[in-house]
């Protein structure tokens, strides 16, 4: 079986915890003190989603990418 690749969104919260999400699956999120820990935890969650493979887990949206937008503060 071939390895599968999924997009992952990485955030850093105010406490320094890494929050990771896989938009391919609904509710597929995890966290960790390090990025490596968060990614390892997310890998476990993705594996569970793949095992379940129920229609409720797979998002009907298609991940496109991440963009940056500039917003000027009100004067």
MOPAC internal coordinates of N, CA, C and O (Angstrom, degrees):
PM7 1SCF
backbone

  N    0.0000 0     0.00 0     0.00 0    0    0    0
  C    1.4554 1     0.00 0     0.00 0    1    0    0
  C    1.5300 1   108.88 1     0.00 0    2    1    0
  O    1.2310 1   120.28 1   -41.64 1    3    2    1
  N    1.3266 1   117.08 1   138.36 1    3    2    1
  C    1.4606 1   122.30 1   179.10 1    5    3    2
  C    1.5118 1   111.23 1   -78.46 1    6    5    3
  O    1.2310 1   121.13 1   -32.40 1    7    6    5
  N    1.3290 1   115.44 1   147.60 1    7    6    5
  C    1.4573 1   119.94 1   173.88 1    9    7    6
  C    1.5180 1   109.22 1   -65.78 1   10    9    7
  O    1.2310 1   120.72 1   -34.61 1   11   10    9
  N    1.3142 1   116.22 1   145.39 1   11   10    9
  C    1.4539 1   121.00 1   177.33 1   13   11   10
  C    1.5206 1   109.07 1  -107.15 1   14   13   11
  O    1.2310 1   120.69 1   -32.15 1   15   14   13
  N    1.3064 1   116.29 1   147.85 1   15   14   13
  C    1.4552 1   122.21 1   179.20 1   17   15   14
  C    1.5240 1   108.69 1  -119.45 1   18   17   15
  O    1.2310 1   120.84 1   -41.90 1   19   18   17
  N    1.3358 1   115.99 1   138.10 1   19   18   17
  C    1.4560 1   121.83 1  -178.97 1   21   19   18
  C    1.5268 1   109.19 1  -132.74 1   22   21   19
  O    1.2310 1   119.94 1   -32.74 1   23   22   21
  N    1.3328 1   117.71 1   147.26 1   23   22   21
  C    1.4634 1   119.99 1   176.50 1   25   23   22
  C    1.5261 1   109.88 1   -70.64 1   26   25   23
  O    1.2310 1   121.10 1   -33.48 1   27   26   25
  N    1.3261 1   115.49 1   146.52 1   27   26   25
  C    1.4697 1   121.79 1   178.58 1   29   27   26
  C    1.5228 1   108.65 1  -132.90 1   30   29   27
  O    1.2310 1   120.91 1   -47.11 1   31   30   29
  N    1.3162 1   115.87 1   132.89 1   31   30   29
  C    1.4556 1   122.43 1   175.19 1   33   31   30
  C    1.5223 1   106.91 1  -100.65 1   34   33   31
  O    1.2310 1   120.45 1   -50.07 1   35   34   33
  N    1.3267 1   116.75 1   129.93 1   35   34   33
  C    1.4679 1   121.99 1  -177.86 1   37   35   34
  C    1.5220 1   109.25 1  -116.32 1   38   37   35
  O    1.2310 1   121.25 1   -49.32 1   39   38   37
  N    1.3340 1   115.21 1   130.68 1   39   38   37
  C    1.4601 1   121.56 1   176.43 1   41   39   38
  C    1.5209 1   109.03 1  -130.04 1   42   41   39
  O    1.2310 1   120.49 1   -22.28 1   43   42   41
  N    1.3135 1   116.67 1   157.72 1   43   42   41
  C    1.4508 1   123.12 1   175.55 1   45   43   42
  C    1.5192 1   106.99 1  -120.95 1   46   45   43
  O    1.2310 1   120.36 1   -60.14 1   47   46   45
  N    1.3482 1   116.92 1   119.86 1   47   46   45
  C    1.4660 1   118.83 1  -176.85 1   49   47   46
  C    1.5197 1   111.38 1   -84.51 1   50   49   47
  O    1.2310 1   120.70 1    -2.11 1   51   50   49
  N    1.3224 1   116.27 1   177.89 1   51   50   49
  C    1.4607 1   121.96 1  -175.13 1   53   51   50
  C    1.5280 1   113.08 1   -65.72 1   54   53   51
  O    1.2310 1   119.96 1   162.60 1   55   54   53
  N    1.3335 1   117.68 1   -17.40 1   55   54   53
  C    1.4603 1   121.77 1   178.44 1   57   55   54
  C    1.5198 1   112.35 1   -96.49 1   58   57   55
  O    1.2310 1   120.06 1  -176.22 1   59   58   57
  N    1.3327 1   117.48 1     3.78 1   59   58   57
  C    1.4521 1   121.66 1   179.26 1   61   59   58
  C    1.5152 1   114.33 1    84.89 1   62   61   59
  O    1.2310 1   120.06 1  -169.12 1   63   62   61
  N    1.3323 1   117.48 1    10.88 1   63   62   61
  C    1.4635 1   121.62 1   177.61 1   65   63   62
  C    1.5320 1   109.20 1   -85.44 1   66   65   63
  O    1.2310 1   120.90 1   -39.41 1   67   66   65
  N    1.3235 1   115.88 1   140.59 1   67   66   65
  C    1.4574 1   121.06 1   175.61 1   69   67   66
  C    1.5199 1   108.82 1   -86.18 1   70   69   67
  O    1.2310 1   120.61 1   -53.78 1   71   70   69
  N    1.3238 1   116.45 1   126.22 1   71   70   69
  C    1.4583 1   123.85 1   176.96 1   73   71   70
  C    1.5287 1   106.23 1  -108.75 1   74   73   71
  O    1.2310 1   120.14 1   -54.62 1   75   74   73
  N    1.3233 1   117.33 1   125.38 1   75   74   73
  C    1.4590 1   121.41 1  -178.92 1   77   75   74
  C    1.5229 1   109.56 1  -124.60 1   78   77   75
  O    1.2310 1   120.98 1   -37.27 1   79   78   77
  N    1.3251 1   115.73 1   142.73 1   79   78   77
  C    1.4630 1   122.27 1  -178.33 1   81   79   78
  C    1.5178 1   109.57 1  -138.49 1   82   81   79
  O    1.2310 1   120.79 1   -35.73 1   83   82   81
  N    1.3196 1   116.09 1   144.27 1   83   82   81
  C    1.4614 1   121.92 1   174.33 1   85   83   82
  C    1.5248 1   107.42 1  -113.69 1   86   85   83
  O    1.2310 1   119.80 1   -73.58 1   87   86   85
  N    1.3412 1   117.99 1   106.42 1   87   86   85
  C    1.4665 1   120.49 1  -175.77 1   89   87   86
  C    1.5269 1   114.52 1   -68.06 1   90   89   87
  O    1.2310 1   119.67 1   171.76 1   91   90   89
  N    1.3249 1   118.24 1    -8.24 1   91   90   89
  C    1.4596 1   120.65 1   178.39 1   93   91   90
  C    1.5247 1   111.43 1   -67.56 1   94   93   91
  O    1.2310 1   120.78 1   150.80 1   95   94   93
  N    1.3303 1   116.11 1   -29.20 1   95   94   93
  C    1.4651 1   121.43 1  -176.73 1   97   95   94
  C    1.5207 1   110.16 1  -120.64 1   98   97   95
  O    1.2310 1   120.62 1   -44.45 1   99   98   97
  N    1.3078 1   116.43 1   135.55 1   99   98   97
  C    1.4653 1   120.94 1   176.99 1  101   99   98
  C    1.5226 1   109.64 1   -64.49 1  102  101   99
  O    1.2310 1   120.57 1   -46.38 1  103  102  101
  N    1.3218 1   116.51 1   133.62 1  103  102  101
  C    1.4550 1   121.28 1   175.65 1  105  103  102
  C    1.5093 1   114.49 1    70.28 1  106  105  103
  O    1.2310 1   119.62 1  -159.04 1  107  106  105
  N    1.3108 1   118.33 1    20.96 1  107  106  105
  C    1.4656 1   122.18 1  -176.89 1  109  107  106
  C    1.5228 1   109.20 1   -95.23 1  110  109  107
  O    1.2310 1   121.20 1   -89.74 1  111  110  109
  N    1.3387 1   115.30 1    90.26 1  111  110  109
  C    1.4600 1   122.35 1  -177.22 1  113  111  110
  C    1.5195 1   109.09 1  -136.63 1  114  113  111
  O    1.2310 1   120.64 1   -24.14 1  115  114  113
  N    1.3147 1   116.38 1   155.86 1  115  114  113
  C    1.4558 1   121.20 1   172.26 1  117  115  114
  C    1.5243 1   108.20 1  -158.51 1  118  117  115
  O    1.2310 1   120.85 1     2.30 1  119  118  117
  N    1.3263 1   115.98 1  -177.70 1  119  118  117
  C    1.4562 1   120.23 1  -178.60 1  121  119  118
  C    1.5230 1   109.46 1  -154.09 1  122  121  119
  O    1.2310 1   120.97 1   -10.10 1  123  122  121
  N    1.3278 1   115.76 1   169.90 1  123  122  121
  C    1.4597 1   121.29 1   176.68 1  125  123  122
  C    1.5089 1   110.53 1  -170.80 1  126  125  123
  O    1.2310 1   121.15 1   -16.94 1  127  126  125
  N    1.3265 1   115.40 1   163.06 1  127  126  125
  C    1.4700 1   120.81 1   178.59 1  129  127  126
  C    1.5180 1   110.98 1   -71.27 1  130  129  127
  O    1.2310 1   120.45 1   151.19 1  131  130  129
  N    1.3366 1   116.74 1   -28.81 1  131  130  129
  C    1.4604 1   122.14 1   175.77 1  133  131  130
  C    1.5245 1   107.93 1  -121.82 1  134  133  131
  O    1.2310 1   120.95 1   -18.25 1  135  134  133
  N    1.3217 1   115.78 1   161.75 1  135  134  133
  C    1.4613 1   119.77 1   177.75 1  137  135  134
  C    1.5331 1   109.99 1   -63.16 1  138  137  135
  O    1.2310 1   120.24 1   140.91 1  139  138  137
  N    1.3215 1   117.15 1   -39.09 1  139  138  137
  C    1.4604 1   121.01 1   179.07 1  141  139  138
  C    1.5255 1   111.17 1   -61.46 1  142  141  139
  O    1.2310 1   120.24 1   137.04 1  143  142  141
  N    1.3430 1   117.16 1   -42.96 1  143  142  141
  C    1.4675 1   121.02 1   178.67 1  145  143  142
  C    1.5255 1   110.56 1   -64.92 1  146  145  143
  O    1.2310 1   120.65 1   136.11 1  147  146  145
  N    1.3240 1   116.37 1   -43.89 1  147  146  145
  C    1.4670 1   120.47 1   179.94 1  149  147  146
  C    1.5265 1   110.85 1   -62.30 1  150  149  147
  O    1.2310 1   120.35 1   136.80 1  151  150  149
  N    1.3370 1   116.94 1   -43.20 1  151  150  149
  C    1.4624 1   120.35 1  -179.78 1  153  151  150
  C    1.5275 1   111.44 1   -66.73 1  154  153  151
  O    1.2310 1   120.04 1   141.66 1  155  154  153
  N    1.3204 1   117.53 1   -38.34 1  155  154  153
  C    1.4635 1   121.46 1   177.11 1  157  155  154
  C    1.5253 1   110.24 1   -63.19 1  158  157  155
  O    1.2310 1   120.88 1   136.49 1  159  158  157
  N    1.3366 1   115.92 1   -43.51 1  159  158  157
  C    1.4654 1   120.32 1   178.07 1  161  159  158
  C    1.5267 1   110.82 1   -63.68 1  162  161  159
  O    1.2310 1   120.74 1   138.91 1  163  162  161
  N    1.3362 1   116.20 1   -41.09 1  163  162  161
  C    1.4641 1   120.05 1   179.90 1  165  163  162
  C    1.5331 1   110.46 1   -66.10 1  166  165  163
  O    1.2310 1   120.40 1   142.37 1  167  166  165
  N    1.3112 1   116.84 1   -37.63 1  167  166  165
  C    1.4741 1   120.21 1   177.73 1  169  167  166
  C    1.5359 1   109.63 1   -57.47 1  170  169  167
  O    1.2310 1   120.53 1   137.81 1  171  170  169
  N    1.3351 1   116.59 1   -42.19 1  171  170  169
  C    1.4652 1   120.62 1   177.47 1  173  171  170
  C    1.5284 1   111.44 1   -61.69 1  174  173  171
  O    1.2310 1   120.56 1   137.68 1  175  174  173
  N    1.3310 1   116.53 1   -42.32 1  175  174  173
  C    1.4614 1   120.83 1  -179.69 1  177  175  174
  C    1.5364 1   110.04 1   -65.97 1  178  177  175
  O    1.2310 1   120.31 1   137.11 1  179  178  177
  N    1.3285 1   117.01 1   -42.89 1  179  178  177
  C    1.4631 1   120.57 1   178.59 1  181  179  178
  C    1.5247 1   110.23 1   -61.60 1  182  181  179
  O    1.2310 1   120.19 1   137.50 1  183  182  181
  N    1.3306 1   117.23 1   -42.50 1  183  182  181
  C    1.4611 1   120.45 1   178.35 1  185  183  182
  C    1.5248 1   111.09 1   -60.60 1  186  185  183
  O    1.2310 1   120.38 1   140.33 1  187  186  185
  N    1.3406 1   116.89 1   -39.67 1  187  186  185
  C    1.4623 1   119.93 1   176.81 1  189  187  186
  C    1.5288 1   110.81 1   -64.40 1  190  189  187
  O    1.2310 1   120.60 1   138.56 1  191  190  189
  N    1.3372 1   116.46 1   -41.44 1  191  190  189
  C    1.4649 1   120.47 1   178.29 1  193  191  190
  C    1.5225 1   110.75 1   -62.31 1  194  193  191
  O    1.2310 1   120.33 1   138.81 1  195  194  193
  N    1.3210 1   116.97 1   -41.19 1  195  194  193
  C    1.4636 1   120.84 1   179.51 1  197  195  194
  C    1.5267 1   111.06 1   -65.80 1  198  197  195
  O    1.2310 1   120.51 1   141.66 1  199  198  197
  N    1.3308 1   116.63 1   -38.34 1  199  198  197
  C    1.4648 1   119.83 1   177.78 1  201  199  198
  C    1.5219 1   110.81 1   -65.05 1  202  201  199
  O    1.2310 1   120.77 1   136.91 1  203  202  201
  N    1.3242 1   116.13 1   -43.09 1  203  202  201
  C    1.4631 1   120.84 1   179.69 1  205  203  202
  C    1.5220 1   110.09 1   -67.62 1  206  205  203
  O    1.2310 1   121.39 1   134.14 1  207  206  205
  N    1.3276 1   114.94 1   -45.86 1  207  206  205
  C    1.4677 1   125.62 1   178.19 1  209  207  206
  C    1.5310 1   113.73 1    43.81 1  210  209  207
  O    1.2310 1   120.62 1  -159.14 1  211  210  209
  N    1.3189 1   116.42 1    20.86 1  211  210  209
  C    1.4553 1   119.94 1   177.28 1  213  211  210
  C    1.5107 1   111.22 1   -70.50 1  214  213  211
  O    1.2310 1   120.49 1   -26.36 1  215  214  213
  N    1.2825 1   116.68 1   153.64 1  215  214  213
  C    1.4658 1   121.95 1  -179.43 1  217  215  214
  C    1.5237 1   111.56 1   -58.46 1  218  217  215
  O    1.2310 1   120.28 1   153.28 1  219  218  217
  N    1.3272 1   117.07 1   -26.72 1  219  218  217
  C    1.4547 1   120.10 1   179.96 1  221  219  218
  C    1.5101 1   113.92 1   -68.60 1  222  221  219
  O    1.2310 1   119.81 1   159.26 1  223  222  221
  N    1.3249 1   117.96 1   -20.74 1  223  222  221
  C    1.4586 1   120.74 1  -178.67 1  225  223  222
  C    1.5196 1   112.94 1   -88.07 1  226  225  223
  O    1.2310 1   120.20 1   147.02 1  227  226  225
  N    1.3136 1   117.22 1   -32.98 1  227  226  225
  C    1.4581 1   120.59 1  -174.54 1  229  227  226
  C    1.5222 1   109.96 1   -82.42 1  230  229  227
  O    1.2310 1   120.81 1   -53.60 1  231  230  229
  N    1.3091 1   116.05 1   126.40 1  231  230  229
  C    1.4586 1   121.21 1  -179.62 1  233  231  230
  C    1.5208 1   110.16 1   -73.43 1  234  233  231
  O    1.2310 1   120.66 1   -35.41 1  235  234  233
  N    1.3088 1   116.34 1   144.59 1  235  234  233
  C    1.4620 1   120.27 1   175.19 1  237  235  234
  C    1.5222 1   110.77 1   -84.70 1  238  237  235
  O    1.2310 1   120.29 1   171.48 1  239  238  237
  N    1.3261 1   117.05 1    -8.52 1  239  238  237
  C    1.4593 1   121.84 1   176.77 1  241  239  238
  C    1.5230 1   109.53 1   -83.46 1  242  241  239
  O    1.2310 1   120.82 1   -24.74 1  243  242  241
  N    1.3209 1   116.04 1   155.26 1  243  242  241
  C    1.4530 1   122.18 1   175.65 1  245  243  242
  C    1.5166 1   108.62 1  -110.80 1  246  245  243
  O    1.2310 1   120.42 1   -55.01 1  247  246  245
  N    1.3226 1   116.80 1   124.99 1  247  246  245
  C    1.4662 1   120.59 1   178.44 1  249  247  246
  C    1.5190 1   108.74 1   -66.19 1  250  249  247
  O    1.2310 1   120.68 1   -51.15 1  251  250  249
  N    1.3234 1   116.31 1   128.85 1  251  250  249
  C    1.4581 1   121.75 1  -178.16 1  253  251  250
  C    1.5206 1   110.75 1  -107.16 1  254  253  251
  O    1.2310 1   120.01 1   136.32 1  255  254  253
  N    1.3021 1   117.58 1   -43.68 1  255  254  253
  C    1.4564 1   120.69 1  -178.85 1  257  255  254
  C    1.5124 1   110.82 1   157.12 1  258  257  255
  O    1.2310 1   121.20 1     8.12 1  259  258  257
  N    1.3061 1   115.31 1  -171.88 1  259  258  257
  C    1.4589 1   122.46 1  -179.92 1  261  259  258
  C    1.5163 1   107.70 1  -121.40 1  262  261  259
  O    1.2310 1   120.63 1   -44.12 1  263  262  261
  N    1.3088 1   116.41 1   135.88 1  263  262  261
  C    1.4639 1   121.85 1   179.33 1  265  263  262
  C    1.5164 1   109.72 1  -124.15 1  266  265  263
  O    1.2310 1   120.39 1   -15.42 1  267  266  265
  N    1.2951 1   116.87 1   164.58 1  267  266  265
  C    1.4557 1   123.78 1   177.20 1  269  267  266
  C    1.5196 1   107.59 1  -116.49 1  270  269  267
  O    1.2310 1   120.71 1   -40.73 1  271  270  269
  N    1.3269 1   116.24 1   139.27 1  271  270  269
  C    1.4638 1   120.40 1   177.34 1  273  271  270
  C    1.5245 1   108.66 1  -128.96 1  274  273  271
  O    1.2310 1   120.66 1   -42.59 1  275  274  273
  N    1.3117 1   116.35 1   137.41 1  275  274  273
  C    1.4601 1   121.44 1   178.63 1  277  275  274
  C    1.5196 1   109.01 1   -96.19 1  278  277  275
  O    1.2310 1   120.63 1   -48.78 1  279  278  277
  N    1.3264 1   116.40 1   131.22 1  279  278  277
  C    1.4401 1   122.38 1   177.81 1  281  279  278
  C    1.5269 1   107.59 1  -126.41 1  282  281  279
  O    1.2310 1   120.86 1   -55.22 1  283  282  281
  N    1.3143 1   115.96 1   124.78 1  283  282  281
  C    1.4561 1   120.39 1   179.57 1  285  283  282
  C    1.5260 1   110.21 1   -82.63 1  286  285  283
  O    1.2310 1   120.02 1   -44.68 1  287  286  285
  N    1.3358 1   117.56 1   135.32 1  287  286  285
  C    1.4655 1   119.53 1   178.67 1  289  287  286
  C    1.5305 1   110.78 1   -68.36 1  290  289  287
  O    1.2310 1   121.18 1   -28.69 1  291  290  289
  N    1.3294 1   115.34 1   151.31 1  291  290  289
  C    1.4745 1   119.81 1   176.76 1  293  291  290
  C    1.5116 1   109.48 1   -68.22 1  294  293  291
  O    1.2310 1   120.70 1   -40.59 1  295  294  293
  N    1.2994 1   116.26 1   139.41 1  295  294  293
  C    1.4659 1   121.17 1  -179.42 1  297  295  294
  C    1.5035 1   111.94 1   -79.60 1  298  297  295
  O    1.2310 1   120.10 1   180.00 1  299  298  297

